[in-house]
Amino acid sequence: MNLTILNQHMKELRNWSLEGSSIVKEHTFSNFKEALDFVNKVGDIAEKHHHHPDIIVAYNVVKLTLTTHSIHDLTEKDFQVAKDIDSISK
């Protein structure tokens, strides 16, 4: 992805970080149940976009990683899914 476009997309996101060819964000919740509820909402977003993040749940922390696996790089879809996830997060 073009560096100028990448930087613009990153400015539009809340607290995502760039790690190689992925964008990553951690969410912390009060308990495991809240973390799972959030993961289910992320699943709905992923299905809507037909684009799925890697998800790690460690008790009350959910780590999301987005990249387009087929090209091993970021695409517009990654940023759209991230924006939709931002819309449901605190």
C-alpha positions in Angstrom: 0.0 0.0 0.0 1.2 3.5 -0.8 2.8 5.2 2.2 0.7 8.4 1.9 -2.5 6.4 1.7 -1.4 4.2 4.6 -0.6 7.2 6.8 -4.0 8.8 6.0 -5.8 5.6 6.9 -3.9 5.3 10.2 -4.9 8.8 11.2 -8.6 7.8 10.7 -8.3 4.9 13.2 -8.4 5.0 17.0 -5.3 3.5 18.7 -4.4 0.9 16.1 -0.7 0.4 15.5 1.1 -0.7 12.4 3.1 -3.9 12.8 4.8 -5.0 9.6 2.0 -5.6 7.0 -0.7 -5.6 9.7 -2.7 -3.3 11.9 -3.2 -4.3 15.5 -5.3 -3.2 18.4 -5.8 -4.5 21.9 -9.1 -4.0 23.8 -9.3 -4.5 27.6 -12.6 -5.4 29.3 -13.7 -5.9 32.9 -14.0 -9.6 32.5 -14.0 -12.6 30.2 -17.7 -12.4 29.3 -17.4 -8.8 28.1 -14.4 -9.8 26.0 -16.3 -12.6 24.4 -19.3 -10.4 23.7 -17.0 -8.0 21.9 -15.5 -10.8 19.9 -18.9 -11.9 18.8 -19.7 -8.3 17.6 -16.3 -8.3 15.7 -17.4 -11.6 14.1 -20.6 -10.0 12.8 -18.5 -7.2 11.3 -16.1 -9.6 9.8 -18.8 -11.7 8.2 -20.5 -8.5 6.8 -17.2 -7.6 5.1 -16.1 -11.2 4.3 -12.8 -10.1 5.8 -11.7 -11.7 9.1 -9.2 -10.5 11.7 -6.9 -12.8 13.6 -8.3 -12.7 17.2 -6.5 -13.6 20.4 -8.5 -13.7 23.7 -6.5 -13.7 26.9 -9.1 -13.5 29.7 -10.2 -9.9 29.5 -7.9 -8.7 26.7 -8.7 -9.1 23.0 -6.0 -8.6 20.4 -7.1 -8.0 16.9 -4.8 -8.2 13.9 -5.9 -7.2 10.4 -4.1 -7.9 7.1 -5.1 -9.2 3.7 -3.6 -12.7 3.9 -3.9 -13.3 0.1 -1.4 -10.6 -0.7 0.4 -10.4 2.6 -0.2 -6.6 2.8 -2.8 -4.1 3.9 -5.8 -3.2 1.7 -8.8 -0.9 1.9 -10.8 -3.8 3.4 -8.5 -3.9 6.4 -9.1 -0.3 7.2 -12.9 -0.5 6.6 -13.2 -3.4 9.0 -11.0 -1.5 11.6 -13.2 1.5 11.3 -16.3 -0.6 11.9 -14.7 -2.2 14.9 -13.8 1.2 16.2 -17.5 2.1 15.9 -18.5 -0.6 18.4 -15.6 -0.2 20.8 -15.4 2.1 23.8 
